[in-house]
Amino acid sequence: MDTIRQNRKADHINIALTSPFTLSSDFDELSFIHRSLPEVGMDDIQLQTNIGPLTLDYPIFINAMTGGSEKSGVINASLAEAASETGIAMAVGSQHAAIREEELAHTFKVVRKKNPNGLVFANIGADAPLDYALKAIEMLEADALQVHLNVPQELVMPEGERTFTSLLAKLEKLSAKLHVPVIVKETGFGMSTETLMQLQNAGIQYVDLGGKGGTNFIHIENERRSKRDFEYLKDWGQSTVVSLLEAQSELDELTIIASGGIRNPLDAVKSFSLGASAAGIAGPFLKILHDQGVAGLIMELEVWKEHLRMLLLLQGAKSIPNLKQCPIIAGGKVREWCEARGIDWQRLARRKP
Ligand SMILES: Cc1cc2nc3c(=O)[nH]c(=O)nc-3n(C[C@H](O)[C@H](O)[C@H](O)COP(=O)(O)O)c2cc1C
């Protein structure tokens, strides 16, 4: 049994649960304009959204976290129960361990067992060959495949990968050959216009920006190192807000998903306003499950659904696409980034709803 990998997954959960969440967030640099006369009622609000051929009843989902050890199988079962109960989509953590060792597959399969009709996303790394991708999808009867990019994490991980030469070609092949949407996903380091253009040129259509601001895998892996000598690097990458702004020029070509540091329904709604079709939340939901159990997580997801409706109403938006017309003001460091990169923040501030 691959005990290094299993211990690593347990470490990730333990460190993620005990890490202090970032106090300042680029989401706080974004403001909506209050509308006193939205002319919309709660019953008019439609939260459905699409990722290619998939229709999500709600625009938030539980993002990739775990599986591959007995303990993480129990967590997956609980997350899947909450997902099933609330109608929210869910991704699992990297399935590599279970593809290599069949006896671990049940720690992922439990997700489909608990949620037979829900949307479930499989997950592998970008270095995985096509047959791994097919096995990952089959294991879950998955509706989509997330393929994660995590170069900084690998480098800080003592036992991590050191060569990243043919990832783009592999992604191109996966996306061309698979029968479900392939979502290329960062893991808390964000993306730039240049990366998005590389992905688009490789035929990728669905991208989860996975920005900085929430769970921090440089911090997590550094905590696992005996010397802990990478703490200085923990601010590496683009926040989810900056990544969304970097994506503005690519929104016609790519379906964008926001994740990383989404703390509350307002952060999610700001992401939709900047063009995201859905928002993924990982660490915060894991913490609620840990502290309050499945019932607590279900209650929290219901609160998010209700608050999302209210926030759309506040902006006079009847649907997620409607939010993309609402003006949104970027200030502080976020505006400085836009100035430096030539991103038209004034257009966003002056949009007409
Ligand atoms: C305990 C834990 C394990 C994770 N494992 C994976 C993984 O196996 N594959 C993956 O793509 N992302 C993984 N992630 C990253 C999340 O999917 C997400 O990209 C990241 O945590 C940022 O979102 P957050 O700030 O909402 O936590 C993991 C996150 C956590 C907290």
The ligand as an SDF file (V2000), in Angstrom:
LIG
                    3D

 31 33  0  0  0  0  0  0  0  0999 V2000
   -7.6160   18.8820    2.2220 C   0  0  0  0  0  0  0  0  0  0  0  0
   -7.5810   19.3210    0.7800 C   0  0  0  0  0  0  0  0  0  0  0  0
   -7.1840   18.4260   -0.1950 C   0  0  0  0  0  0  0  0  0  0  0  0
   -7.1880   18.8050   -1.5550 C   0  0  0  0  0  0  0  0  0  0  0  0
   -6.8720   17.8750   -2.5100 N   0  0  0  0  0  0  0  0  0  0  0  0
   -7.0290   18.1960   -3.8250 C   0  0  0  0  0  0  0  0  0  0  0  0
   -6.8840   17.2130   -4.8410 C   0  0  0  0  0  0  0  0  0  0  0  0
   -6.6230   16.0490   -4.5640 O   0  0  0  0  0  0  0  0  0  0  0  0
   -7.0510   17.6150   -6.1430 N   0  0  0  0  0  0  0  0  0  0  0  0
   -7.3410   18.9040   -6.4800 C   0  0  0  0  0  0  0  0  0  0  0  0
   -7.5330   19.2130   -7.6570 O   0  0  0  0  0  0  0  0  0  0  0  0
   -7.4800   19.8600   -5.5280 N   0  0  0  0  0  0  0  0  0  0  0  0
   -7.3270   19.5380   -4.2240 C   0  0  0  0  0  0  0  0  0  0  0  0
   -7.5070   20.4980   -3.2610 N   0  0  0  0  0  0  0  0  0  0  0  0
   -7.6410   21.9060   -3.6830 C   0  0  0  0  0  0  0  0  0  0  0  0
   -9.0580   22.4140   -3.7230 C   0  0  0  0  0  0  0  0  0  0  0  0
   -9.8520   21.7140   -4.6590 O   0  0  0  0  0  0  0  0  0  0  0  0
   -9.0820   23.9330   -4.0680 C   0  0  0  0  0  0  0  0  0  0  0  0
   -8.5410   24.1240   -5.3490 O   0  0  0  0  0  0  0  0  0  0  0  0
   -8.2630   24.7260   -3.0830 C   0  0  0  0  0  0  0  0  0  0  0  0
   -8.3960   24.1850   -1.7820 O   0  0  0  0  0  0  0  0  0  0  0  0
   -8.6970   26.1860   -3.0210 C   0  0  0  0  0  0  0  0  0  0  0  0
  -10.0470   26.3080   -2.6300 O   0  0  0  0  0  0  0  0  0  0  0  0
  -10.4990   26.7430   -1.1310 P   0  0  0  0  0  0  0  0  0  0  0  0
   -9.7810   28.0180   -0.8220 O   0  0  0  0  0  0  0  0  0  0  0  0
  -11.9810   26.8670   -1.2120 O   0  0  0  0  0  0  0  0  0  0  0  0
  -10.0750   25.6380   -0.1980 O   0  0  0  0  0  0  0  0  0  0  0  0
   -7.5410   20.1410   -1.9200 C   0  0  0  0  0  0  0  0  0  0  0  0
   -7.9320   21.0400   -0.9090 C   0  0  0  0  0  0  0  0  0  0  0  0
   -7.9710   20.6540    0.4180 C   0  0  0  0  0  0  0  0  0  0  0  0
   -8.4250   21.6410    1.4620 C   0  0  0  0  0  0  0  0  0  0  0  0
  1  2  1  0
  2  3  1  0
  2 30  2  0
  3  4  2  0
  4  5  1  0
  4 28  1  0
  5  6  2  0
  6  7  1  0
  6 13  1  0
  7  8  2  0
  7  9  1  0
  9 10  1  0
 10 11  2  0
 10 12  1  0
 12 13  2  0
 13 14  1  0
 14 15  1  0
 14 28  1  0
 15 16  1  0
 16 17  1  0
 16 18  1  0
 18 19  1  0
 18 20  1  0
 20 21  1  0
 20 22  1  0
 22 23  1  0
 23 24  1  0
 24 25  2  0
 24 26  1  0
 24 27  1  0
 28 29  2  0
 29 30  1  0
 30 31  1  0
M  END
$$$$
